[in-house]
Amino acid sequence: MAKMAIFYGSTSGITASVATKLHEYFTEEVCDIYSMEEDFMGADQMLEYDYLLFGCSTWGSGEVQNDWRDPIFDMSLEKPDFTGKTIALFGAGDCVTHGEQFVSALGTLYDHFKKLGATIVGQFPLDGYSYEYSFAVRDDKFVGLPIDEVNESDKTSERIAQWLEIIKQHFPNMSLKAA
Ligand SMILES: Cc1cc2nc3c(=O)[nH]c(=O)nc-3n(C[C@H](O)[C@H](O)[C@H](O)COP(=O)(O)O)c2cc1C
């Protein structure tokens, strides 16, 4: 059975908790979970998997969460080949205080892994979100799942469930426990 992994970067724990929730939906035999801060060993570790979920919150003004910075820089030099890999993206942001760059880090990850040959799935509808600008919007959809625990925590569970329905079809060998 093809294996999948979740890699996440999270400063105050929000994206980490989403990663943990997502992990619960998959059986442990098929899904590993890694913190970018503590467990990331390099792109080769990601390339051991065919199916990947990448979590990254947005900081600064539209920048990727700190623990993703060096890995993205290193990969942009080393250019590991992600051809044939299926990747879905998720991450936390704040659509009110930082609505001028809402979850923009997801757009950076999208461009980065697309350039390395990956197939990115899990685009999410804009409905129900209110923000000024997001670098994570392409073709009238978010490139992944945006979570806003600061302003819309009541919508998080529903959004995760909706997103799992969307990505499920792209992860053919995965047995979801729920959703
Ligand atoms: C200094 C600062 C800058 C931020 N910049 C952004 C931003 O540009 N875009 C955004 O959507 N959220 C921004 N946020 C909000 C965080 O992404 C949000 O708090 C998120 O839940 C953090 O997730 P994490 O705990 O997984 O890192 C910022 C927060 C702070 C404190």
The ligand as an ORCA input file, in Angstrom:
! r2SCAN-3c Opt
* xyz 0 1
  C       3.414     38.897     13.581
  C       2.357     38.068     12.908
  C       2.286     38.049     11.534
  C       1.285     37.320     10.885
  N       1.185     37.363      9.515
  C       0.156     36.740      8.895
  C      -0.050     36.865      7.491
  O       0.710     37.523      6.758
  N      -1.109     36.203      6.934
  C      -1.992     35.455      7.678
  O      -2.948     34.898      7.118
  N      -1.813     35.323      9.024
  C      -0.782     35.944      9.639
  N      -0.613     35.806     10.998
  C      -1.549     34.985     11.771
  C      -1.027     33.580     12.033
  O      -0.808     32.872     10.827
  C      -2.080     32.841     12.868
  O      -2.007     33.315     14.178
  C      -1.959     31.338     12.835
  O      -3.019     30.770     13.545
  C      -0.637     30.819     13.364
  O      -0.584     29.446     13.113
  P       0.541     28.486     13.741
  O       0.326     28.452     15.222
  O       0.288     27.181     13.117
  O       1.869     29.056     13.360
  C       0.378     36.543     11.652
  C       0.483     36.545     13.053
  C       1.435     37.311     13.675
  C       1.489     37.324     15.186
*
